């Protein structure tokens, strides 16, 4: 029996284990525990050396001070209290618990029955506490060096919202096969900051890397059974720890932290922002029948949302078995403490919140004025952070696109579906396309156009190459009989499923990809590229490669389409050079001297009426974007011509002389040609024209709603 030794009374803040004053202070939250102990282990985390009962609680925080201890101390927690599943209380002191605030984690997680806090007592499924001690295989925390600000975090690049081009990227997948990156750096934080990687980012012109989850993740049990892993990382357990699987020295937590900080600092030196995809909606403990690893054992009824009618069951708003109870003050504090840590100590520039409506869930459903959002927006450390929402979760009324508050930006899947459907000619009319191209004012009119994060593909779904090469998903490698992943993705194979050598099929695919990419990067709003789309990366039709830590999900640099990569870079440069392509205010729908305006018209220059917006048989469309007329604007009017049809179309141009800036259908450098009167737009293509100097486009002065999509 391990002897329980006294511990001095400590401070009830900061939370977690903090080295100070010749010892270590511990502060652990639990609203319902009767007693909490700190268990000290040897450096390898194998042998338990001593136990120390914490004092308190003080405002639901147990605390204590262990003198003559410091960084490097390995420890776990044990919580004592009632085991009453019907009340949501699942305390079991035989289970060693990971401190939620752990900065460093020791050990390797194993899916073993001993990690479950219960046994089934009889044929009726009555749960009773499991008396087996799991300390031998449980993850432990290690006391880290005192926190210190990341180098230069105050001087990190801060791009104007209207200038941002997001690049969603997986740390490992990007550099695992990237030429020029040394073998020992491939797939690591250091690899993402290698000169070869940075050269690619800068050649494209992206401003902001949105990293798939990099917090400490464990694989789900069903994946471990099949010999697979959670490659994407959406199963966070250590919310203050970089994932060691992405580091050069994964067994040394201190080295992992240092490598991550160096990566961020190096990316900052080259003007690149770093945004993290974060998962504050669920944990790997799963449903009430899942393992007891940390939060559940400390206070299941506080950390998780429980069903009102049956407190023995978790409320599953995430599809992952449990839902963090962010409406609880201490859970909300935990999330904010974690965010602050990643900004101040790790140096990152913002966050993309996975299943973000969970953060605003109250007892009445989603509330954009929820206390968490107020706390987040007023926090002085987080005031500089970029905030991006995935604006849906798996619960009732979970789709909340356009409803997030303040400076939040929302992933806009309506843009994705409209652009795909328009260029694939699958049920999207002119009106839907035009509205999404101009930043979806029906959703974001109370915020800026940049609140709409526009995308065509992301990690979850087909790549751009695959959505124009496959008509259905091919996910058998995931081991779920092709039942996983979306069944209703808008896609088309243009005549052959998968790879093809038919030149006509390849040409149709090429044109549609270029047109979609041009639409994404020239539309109003904030564009987001999925890493690899610029080089024609394929996942062989797998639209849910979350468990494929292999060449299926790694970027295929060997077969990179360098012509398409150059085209994407030209598009970003064009966006950057033309003020009206990244405008930070809403366009007027008619001529207003003080505002830039957009005017839509038919290919023959005719006015668009209501029936034209919704005609499913006619698609070609043109618009003139004009700068304000009463200011000394340096912007020139632009004209964009869209032809998604399989035949060439002729467009009447607005009065004046125009210069061709872009022809998405052509691989030849034909930019710079002068046009007037009429222009021929190739099939499945768009043209961008700029008004020649000395000429003024004359948009109509009417204000009829019929001209609006």
C-alpha positions in Angstrom: 0.0 0.0 0.0 1.4 3.4 -1.0 1.6 5.7 2.0 -0.4 8.9 1.8 1.8 11.8 2.9 0.7 15.3 3.9 0.9 18.2 1.5 1.1 21.9 2.4 -1.9 24.0 1.7 -1.4 25.6 -1.7 -3.0 28.2 -3.9 -6.2 27.5 -5.7 -4.8 29.1 -8.9 -3.4 28.8 -11.5 -5.0 25.5 -12.5 -2.8 22.4 -13.0 0.7 21.9 -11.7 2.9 25.0 -11.4 6.6 25.0 -10.4 7.2 28.0 -8.0 8.9 28.9 -4.7 11.0 25.8 -4.4 8.1 23.4 -5.0 5.1 22.6 -7.1 1.6 24.0 -6.6 -1.4 21.8 -7.6 -4.9 23.1 -8.3 -7.5 20.6 -9.6 -11.2 21.4 -10.2 -14.0 19.0 -9.1 -17.4 20.2 -8.0 -18.6 16.8 -6.7 -15.4 14.9 -5.5 -15.0 14.3 -1.8 -11.2 14.0 -1.9 -8.4 14.3 -4.6 -4.9 12.9 -4.3 -1.7 13.6 -6.2 0.2 10.4 -6.9 3.9 10.9 -7.6 5.8 8.4 -9.8 9.3 7.7 -10.9 10.7 9.5 -13.9 9.5 6.8 -16.3 6.0 6.8 -14.8 6.2 3.1 -13.9 6.4 3.0 -10.1 4.1 5.1 -7.8 6.3 6.6 -5.0 3.9 8.5 -2.9 0.4 10.0 -2.6 -0.6 13.4 -1.3 -4.0 14.5 -0.3 -5.0 18.0 -1.6 -6.6 20.6 0.6 -10.0 22.2 -0.1 -12.0 22.5 -2.0 -12.0 26.3 -2.4 -14.7 27.3 -5.0 -14.6 23.7 -6.2 -10.8 23.7 -6.6 -8.6 21.3 -4.6 -5.1 22.6 -4.0 -1.8 21.8 -2.3 1.9 22.7 -2.4 4.6 20.0 -2.5 8.0 21.5 -1.4 11.3 20.3 -2.8 9.8 19.4 -6.1 10.0 21.0 -9.5 9.9 20.5 -13.3 10.2 16.9 -14.3 8.0 15.6 -11.5 5.7 12.8 -12.9 2.3 12.6 -11.4 -1.3 11.5 -11.8 -4.6 12.2 -9.9 -7.1 10.0 -8.0 -10.5 11.3 -7.2 -12.7 9.9 -4.4 -16.5 10.4 -4.3 -19.8 8.6 -4.9 -20.3 6.1 -7.7 -23.9 6.8 -8.7 -24.4 6.6 -12.5 -28.0 7.7 -12.2 -26.8 11.1 -10.9 -23.8 11.3 -13.3 -21.2 10.6 -10.5 -18.6 8.1 -11.7 -15.8 8.4 -9.2 -13.4 5.5 -8.9 -10.1 6.1 -7.0 -8.7 2.9 -8.6 -8.3 4.8 -11.9 -5.3 7.1 -12.2 -6.3 10.3 -14.0 -4.5 12.6 -16.3 -4.5 16.3 -15.1 -6.6 18.2 -17.7 -4.0 21.0 -17.5 -1.0 18.8 -18.2 1.7 20.6 -20.2 3.7 17.4 -20.7 2.4 13.9 -21.0 4.4 10.7 -20.2 3.6 7.3 -21.5 1.7 5.8 -24.5 -2.0 5.3 -24.4 -3.3 1.7 -24.6 -6.9 0.7 -25.2 -7.3 -1.8 -22.4 -10.5 -2.8 -20.4 -8.7 -1.9 -17.2 -9.0 1.8 -18.2 -12.8 1.6 -17.8 -14.1 2.8 -14.5 -16.9 0.2 -14.3 -17.9 -3.4 -14.6 -21.3 -4.7 -15.5 -22.7 -6.2 -12.3 -25.5 -8.4 -13.6 -27.6 -9.4 -16.6 -29.5 -6.1 -16.3 -26.4 -4.1 -17.1 -26.0 -2.5 -13.7 -22.6 -0.8 -13.5 -20.4 -1.1 -10.5 -16.9 0.4 -9.9 -14.1 -1.7 -11.4 -11.6 -2.4 -8.5 -8.6 -2.9 -10.7 -5.8 -0.3 -10.6 -4.7 1.0 -14.0 -1.7 3.1 -12.9 0.7 0.8 -14.7 -0.6 1.8 -18.1 -2.3 5.1 -17.5 -0.9 8.3 -19.0 0.7 10.7 -16.5 1.5 14.4 -16.4 5.0 15.8 -16.0 5.5 19.2 -14.4 6.8 21.6 -17.1 9.2 24.5 -16.8 7.3 27.7 -15.8 5.5 29.2 -18.7 7.2 31.9 -20.8 5.9 33.9 -23.7 6.8 32.6 -27.1 9.5 34.6 -28.9 8.1 37.6 -30.7 4.5 36.8 -30.1 3.7 40.5 -29.8 5.4 41.1 -33.2 3.8 38.2 -35.1 2.4 39.1 -38.6 -1.2 40.4 -38.4 -2.7 40.5 -41.9 -5.6 42.7 -42.7 -8.8 40.5 -42.9 -9.4 41.5 -46.5 -5.9 40.3 -47.5 -6.0 36.9 -45.9 -5.8 33.7 -48.0 -6.2 30.6 -45.8 -4.4 27.3 -46.5 -5.7 24.3 -44.6 -2.9 21.8 -44.1 -2.0 18.7 -42.1 1.5 19.0 -40.5 2.6 15.5 -41.4 0.8 15.1 -44.7 2.3 18.2 -46.2 6.0 17.4 -45.9 6.0 13.6 -45.6 7.0 13.3 -49.3 8.1 16.9 -50.0 11.3 17.0 -52.1 14.0 19.1 -50.5 13.0 18.3 -46.9 15.5 16.0 -45.1 14.2 12.5 -44.3 14.4 13.0 -40.6 12.3 16.2 -40.7 9.6 14.9 -43.0 6.1 14.9 -41.4 7.2 17.0 -38.4 6.7 20.5 -37.1 10.3 21.2 -38.2 9.4 19.9 -41.7 6.5 22.4 -42.0 8.9 25.2 -41.3 11.7 23.9 -43.5 12.8 26.3 -46.3 11.4 24.0 -49.0 7.9 24.2 -47.3 8.1 27.9 -46.8 9.2 28.4 -50.4 6.0 26.7 -51.5 3.7 28.8 -49.3 5.3 32.0 -50.4 5.3 31.0 -54.1 1.5 30.5 -53.8 1.0 33.8 -51.9 -1.1 32.3 -49.0 -1.0 34.4 -45.8 -2.3 32.0 -43.1 -1.8 28.3 -42.4 -4.8 26.6 -40.8 -3.3 23.5 -39.2 -5.4 20.4 -38.7 -5.4 19.5 -35.0 -2.0 19.5 -33.3 -3.0 19.0 -29.7 -2.3 15.7 -28.0 -4.6 13.1 -29.6 -5.4 9.5 -28.9 -6.8 7.0 -31.4 -10.3 5.7 -31.1 -10.7 2.1 -29.9 -12.4 0.9 -33.1 -9.4 2.2 -35.1 -6.9 0.6 -32.8 -8.7 -2.7 -33.3 -8.3 -2.4 -37.1 -4.6 -1.3 -36.9 -5.5 2.2 -38.0 -4.9 5.6 -36.4 -6.7 8.9 -36.1 -4.6 10.7 -38.7 -6.5 13.9 -38.7 -6.3 14.3 -34.9 -9.9 15.2 -33.9 -9.8 13.3 -30.6 -7.9 15.6 -28.2 -7.0 14.5 -24.7 -4.1 16.9 -23.9 -5.4 20.4 -24.6 -2.2 22.1 -23.5 0.2 19.7 -25.3 1.5 19.6 -28.9 1.0 16.1 -30.4 4.3 14.2 -30.0 3.5 12.1 -33.2 4.4 15.2 -35.2 7.7 15.9 -33.6 11.3 14.7 -34.2 11.7 13.5 -30.6 8.2 12.2 -29.7 9.4 10.6 -26.4 10.7 13.9 -25.0 7.8 16.3 -24.2 10.1 19.2 -23.5 11.7 18.8 -27.0 8.2 18.6 -28.6 7.2 21.9 -27.1 10.5 23.5 -28.2 10.1 22.2 -31.8 6.6 23.5 -32.0 7.6 27.0 -30.8 10.5 27.1 -33.3 8.1 26.2 -36.1 5.7 29.0 -35.3 8.6 31.5 -34.9 10.1 30.5 -38.3 6.7 30.8 -40.1 6.2 34.2 -38.5 9.6 35.3 -39.7 8.3 34.7 -43.3 5.1 36.6 -42.7 2.9 33.5 -42.3 0.1 33.4 -39.6 -0.6 30.1 -37.8 -4.1 29.1 -37.0 -4.9 25.9 -35.1 -7.9 23.6 -35.6 -9.1 22.9 -32.0 -11.5 20.4 -30.6 -13.2 21.8 -27.5 -16.4 19.9 -28.1 -15.7 16.3 -27.0 -12.9 14.1 -25.5 -11.7 10.5 -26.2 -13.6 9.3 -23.1 -16.7 8.8 -25.3 -20.1 8.0 -24.0 -20.9 7.1 -20.4 -19.7 3.5 -21.3 -16.3 4.8 -22.4 -13.0 4.7 -20.5 -12.1 6.8 -17.5 -8.9 8.7 -18.4 -9.2 12.3 -17.0 -12.3 14.5 -17.0 -14.8 11.7 -16.3 -13.0 10.5 -13.2 -12.5 14.0 -11.9 -16.1 15.1 -12.2 -18.2 13.5 -15.0 -21.3 15.5 -14.1 -19.5 18.9 -14.5 -17.2 18.3 -17.4 -19.8 16.8 -19.7 -23.4 17.6 -20.8 -25.8 15.0 -19.5 -29.3 14.2 -20.6 -31.9 16.1 -18.7 -34.3 13.1 -18.5 -31.6 10.5 -17.7 -28.5 11.8 -15.9 -26.8 8.4 -16.4 -26.3 9.2 -20.2 -24.1 11.7 -22.0 -25.7 14.2 -24.3 -24.1 13.5 -27.7 -24.1 16.7 -29.7 -20.9 15.8 -31.4 -21.4 12.3 -32.8 -18.4 11.2 -30.6 -20.3 10.0 -27.6 -19.9 13.0 -25.3 -20.1 16.8 -25.3 -18.0 19.2 -23.2 -20.2 21.3 -20.9 -18.7 24.7 -21.9 -21.6 26.4 -20.2 -20.1 25.4 -16.8 -17.9 28.3 -15.5 -14.9 26.0 -14.8 -15.1 24.2 -18.1 -15.4 27.6 -19.8 -12.3 28.7 -17.9 -10.5 25.6 -18.9 -11.1 26.3 -22.6 -10.1 29.9 -22.3 -6.9 29.0 -20.3 -6.0 26.6 -23.1 -6.5 29.1 -25.8 -4.5 31.7 -24.0 -1.7 29.2 -23.5 -1.5 28.5 -27.3 -1.4 32.2 -28.1 1.0 33.5 -25.4 3.3 30.6 -24.7 3.1 28.8 -28.1 2.8 31.9 -30.3 -0.1 30.9 -32.5 -2.3 33.5 -34.2 -5.8 32.1 -34.0 -8.1 29.1 -33.9 -10.6 27.3 -36.1 -13.2 25.8 -33.7 -14.4 22.3 -34.6 -18.2 21.9 -34.2 -18.3 25.4 -32.8 -22.0 25.6 -31.9 -21.2 23.4 -28.9 -19.3 26.4 -27.4 -22.5 28.4 -27.5 -24.9 25.7 -26.3 -27.0 26.7 -23.2 -30.0 24.9 -21.7 -32.1 26.6 -24.4 -29.9 25.6 -27.4 -27.4 27.6 -29.3 -27.0 31.2 -28.3 -24.7 33.6 -30.1 -24.7 35.7 -26.9 -23.6 32.7 -24.7 -21.3 33.6 -21.8 -18.4 31.8 -23.4 -18.5 34.0 -26.5 -18.6 37.2 -24.3 -15.6 35.9 -22.3 -13.7 35.0 -25.4 -14.2 38.4 -27.1 -13.2 40.5 -24.1 -10.1 38.5 -23.2 -7.0 40.8 -23.5 -4.7 37.9 -24.6 -7.1 36.5 -27.1 -8.1 39.9 -28.5 -5.4 39.5 -31.2 -6.5 35.9 -32.2 -8.2 35.1 -35.4 -11.4 33.3 -34.7 -13.0 30.9 -37.2 -16.0 28.7 -36.6 -17.1 25.4 -38.1 -20.7 26.5 -37.7 -22.4 23.2 -37.2 -22.6 20.4 -34.8 -24.5 17.1 -34.6 -27.3 18.3 -32.2 -30.7 19.8 -32.8 -30.6 23.1 -34.6 -26.9 22.5 -35.0 -26.5 24.4 -38.3 -25.6 28.0 -37.4 -23.9 29.4 -40.5 -23.9 33.2 -40.2 -24.9 33.4 -36.6 -21.5 33.6 -34.8 -20.8 36.9 -33.1 -18.3 39.7 -33.5 -15.1 39.1 -35.4 -15.8 35.4 -35.9 -15.4 34.1 -39.5 -17.6 31.1 -40.5 -16.9 28.2 -42.8 -19.5 28.7 -45.5 -20.5 25.4 -47.0 -23.2 27.1 -49.0 -20.4 28.7 -51.1 -18.9 25.2 -51.6 -22.2 23.7 -52.8 -23.1 26.6 -55.0 -19.7 26.8 -56.8 -19.5 23.0 -57.3 -23.1 22.8 -58.5 -22.8 25.7 -60.8 -19.6 24.5 -62.6 -20.8 20.9 -62.6 -24.2 22.0 -63.8 -26.0 20.2 -61.1 -29.0 22.2 -60.0 -27.5 25.5 -59.0 -29.0 28.6 -60.7 -27.5 32.0 -61.4 -29.1 33.5 -58.3 -27.5 31.1 -55.8 -24.1 31.4 -57.5 -24.1 35.2 -57.7 -25.1 35.5 -54.0 -22.3 33.2 -52.9 -19.8 34.9 -55.1 -20.5 38.2 -53.4 -19.9 36.9 -49.9 -23.4 35.6 -49.0 -25.0 38.8 -47.7 -28.1 36.8 -46.7 -25.9 35.2 -44.0 -23.3 37.7 -43.1 -24.9 41.1 -43.7 -24.5 42.1 -40.1 -20.7 41.4 -40.3 -18.1 42.1 -43.0 -17.8 40.2 -46.3 -14.7 38.6 -44.8 -16.8 36.7 -42.3 -17.6 34.2 -45.1 -14.8 31.7 -45.3 -15.2 30.3 -48.8 -13.9 26.9 -49.8 -14.5 24.3 -52.4 -12.8 21.4 -50.6 -11.4 20.8 -47.2 -9.8 17.8 -45.4 -13.3 16.3 -44.9 -14.5 15.3 -48.3 -13.2 15.0 -51.9 -10.1 16.9 -53.0 -10.6 19.2 -55.9 -9.0 16.7 -58.2 -11.3 13.9 -57.0 -14.6 15.8 -57.1 -14.0 16.2 -60.8 -12.8 12.6 -61.3 -15.2 10.5 -59.2 -19.0 10.2 -59.1 -19.1 8.4 -55.8 -16.9 7.8 -52.7 -14.4 5.0 -52.5 -13.7 4.5 -48.8 -13.2 0.8 -48.4 -9.7 1.2 -47.1 -11.2 2.7 -44.0 -12.6 -0.6 -43.0 -16.2 0.6 -42.6 -17.7 -1.1 -45.8 -17.8 2.3 -47.5 -20.5 3.5 -45.0 -18.4 6.4 -43.7 -18.0 9.8 -45.4 -20.6 11.8 -47.1 -22.9 10.1 -49.7 -24.3 13.3 -51.2 -21.2 15.2 -52.2 -21.6 17.3 -55.4 -19.1 15.7 -57.8 -18.8 14.3 -61.3 -16.4 12.1 -63.2 -17.0 13.6 -66.7 -17.2 10.2 -68.4 -14.9 7.8 -66.5 -14.6 6.8 -62.8 -11.2 7.8 -61.5 -8.0 7.9 -63.6 -8.5 8.3 -67.3 -6.3 8.6 -70.4 -9.1 10.0 -72.6 -8.0 13.5 -73.7 -11.5 14.8 -73.9 -12.4 13.7 -70.4 -9.1 15.1 -69.1 -9.7 18.5 -70.8 -13.2 18.8 -69.3 -11.9 18.0 -65.8 -9.0 20.5 -66.3 -11.3 23.3 -67.3 -13.8 22.8 -64.4 -11.0 22.6 -61.9 -9.5 25.8 -63.1 -12.9 27.6 -63.2 -13.7 26.4 -59.6 -10.3 27.5 -58.3 -10.7 30.9 -60.1 -14.1 31.4 -58.6 -12.8 30.6 -55.1 -9.9 33.0 -55.2 -11.7 35.8 -57.0 -14.9 35.8 -54.9 -15.7 38.2 -52.2 -15.0 36.8 -48.7 -12.1 35.0 -47.2 -10.8 32.2 -49.5 -9.5 28.9 -48.1 -7.4 26.4 -50.1 -7.2 22.8 -49.1 -3.5 21.8 -49.2 -2.7 19.8 -52.2 -5.5 21.1 -54.4 -3.0 23.4 -56.0 -1.0 20.5 -57.3 -3.9 18.3 -58.3 -3.5 16.0 -55.3 -5.8 12.9 -55.3 -6.9 10.5 -52.5 -8.1 8.0 -55.0 -11.8 8.8 -54.3 -11.6 8.5 -50.5 -13.6 11.3 -49.2 -13.0 10.5 -45.5 -9.3 9.7 -45.2 -9.3 10.5 -41.4 -7.6 7.1 -40.6 -5.2 6.9 -43.6 -1.7 7.8 -42.2 -0.1 6.7 -45.5 0.4 8.0 -49.1 -3.4 8.1 -49.6 -3.6 11.2 -47.3 -0.1 12.5 -47.7 0.4 15.0 -50.5 1.6 13.4 -53.7 4.4 15.7 -54.7 5.9 13.2 -57.2 2.9 13.7 -59.5 2.3 17.4 -58.8 0.6 19.4 -61.5 3.1 22.4 -61.7 1.1 24.2 -64.4 -2.0 24.2 -62.1 0.2 25.3 -59.2 1.4 28.3 -61.2 -2.2 29.1 -62.2 -3.3 29.1 -58.5 -0.4 31.5 -57.7 -1.4 33.8 -60.5 -5.0 33.9 -59.2 -3.8 34.8 -55.7 -1.5 37.5 -57.1 -4.5 38.8 -59.2 -6.7 38.9 -56.1 -4.0 40.8 -54.2 -3.4 43.3 -57.0 -7.0 44.3 -57.7 -8.6 46.2 -54.7 -12.2 45.2 -55.9 -11.4 41.5 -55.6 -10.7 41.7 -51.9 -13.0 44.5 -50.9 -13.7 44.9 -47.2 -17.2 46.4 -47.5 -20.4 45.2 -49.0 -21.1 46.1 -52.6 -24.0 48.3 -53.5 -26.5 46.6 -56.0 -26.8 49.9 -58.0 -24.7 53.0 -58.7 -24.0 54.8 -55.4 -21.3 57.4 -55.5 -19.9 56.5 -52.1 -19.8 52.8 -52.5 -18.3 50.2 -54.8 -21.1 48.5 -56.7 -21.8 45.2 -58.5 -24.1 44.9 -61.5 -25.1 41.5 -62.9 -26.3 41.1 -66.4 -27.1 38.4 -69.0 -24.5 37.5 -71.7 -26.3 39.8 -74.2 -26.0 42.7 -71.7 -29.8 42.4 -70.9 -31.1 43.1 -67.5 -31.6 40.1 -65.3 -35.2 39.5 -64.1 -36.5 37.2 -61.4 -37.1 34.3 -63.9 -33.5 34.7 -65.2 -32.0 34.2 -61.8 -33.9 30.9 -61.3 -33.8 29.5 -64.8 -32.2 26.0 -64.4 -31.5 25.7 -68.1 -29.5 28.9 -68.6 -26.3 29.5 -66.6 -24.0 32.0 -68.3 -23.6 35.2 -66.3 -21.7 38.5 -66.3 -21.0 41.1 -63.7 -19.4 44.6 -63.6 -17.7 45.6 -60.4 -17.3 49.4 -60.2 -15.3 51.5 -57.7 -16.9 54.5 -55.9 -17.2 57.5 -58.2 -16.9 60.3 -55.6 -13.5 59.3 -54.2 -10.0 59.2 -55.6 -10.0 55.4 -55.8 -7.1 53.7 -57.5 -9.3 50.7 -58.3 -10.4 50.0 -61.9 -13.7 48.6 -62.8 -13.7 44.8 -63.5 -15.9 42.6 -65.6 -16.2 38.9 -64.9 -17.8 36.5 -67.4 -18.9 33.1 -66.3 -19.7 30.3 -68.7 -20.2 26.8 -67.1 -21.8 25.4 -70.2 -20.1 22.8 -72.5 -20.2 25.2 -75.5 -18.4 28.5 -76.1 -20.6 31.6 -75.3 -20.4 35.2 -76.6 -20.8 38.1 -74.1 -21.6 41.7 -74.8 -19.1 43.9 -72.9 -19.9 47.0 -70.9 -19.1 50.3 -72.8 -15.4 51.1 -73.0 -12.1 49.4 -73.6 -11.2 46.3 -71.5 -7.9 44.5 -70.9 -8.0 40.7 -70.4 -6.5 39.7 -67.0 -7.5 36.1 -66.9 -8.9 33.3 -69.1 -9.3 30.3 -66.9 -9.9 28.0 -69.9 -6.6 28.8 -71.6 -3.2 27.4 -70.7 -1.5 30.0 -72.9 -0.4 33.4 -71.6 -3.0 35.5 -73.4 -3.4 38.1 -70.7 -3.1 41.7 -71.8 -5.3 41.5 -74.9 -7.5 44.5 -75.5 -11.2 43.8 -75.9 -14.3 45.8 -76.7 -17.8 45.1 -77.9 -18.0 41.4 -77.6 -15.9 38.6 -76.0 -16.0 34.9 -76.6 -15.7 32.8 -73.4 -14.6 29.2 -73.9 -16.7 26.3 -72.5 -16.5 25.8 -68.7 -14.4 28.9 -68.2 -14.4 32.4 -66.8 -12.8 35.6 -68.0 -11.7 38.6 -65.9 -11.4 42.0 -67.6 -10.1 45.3 -66.3 -11.3 48.6 -67.5 -8.6 50.4 -69.5 -7.2 53.7 -68.2 -9.2 56.7 -69.3 -12.5 54.8 -69.6 -15.3 54.5 -67.2 -17.8 51.7 -67.1 -21.3 53.0 -66.8 -23.3 50.7 -64.6 -27.1 51.3 -64.7 -28.7 53.7 -62.2 -31.7 51.6 -61.5 -32.2 50.0 -58.1 -34.7 47.3 -59.0 -34.6 44.2 -56.8 -34.9 42.2 -59.9 -31.2 42.9 -60.5 -30.3 41.2 -57.2 -29.7 37.4 -56.9 
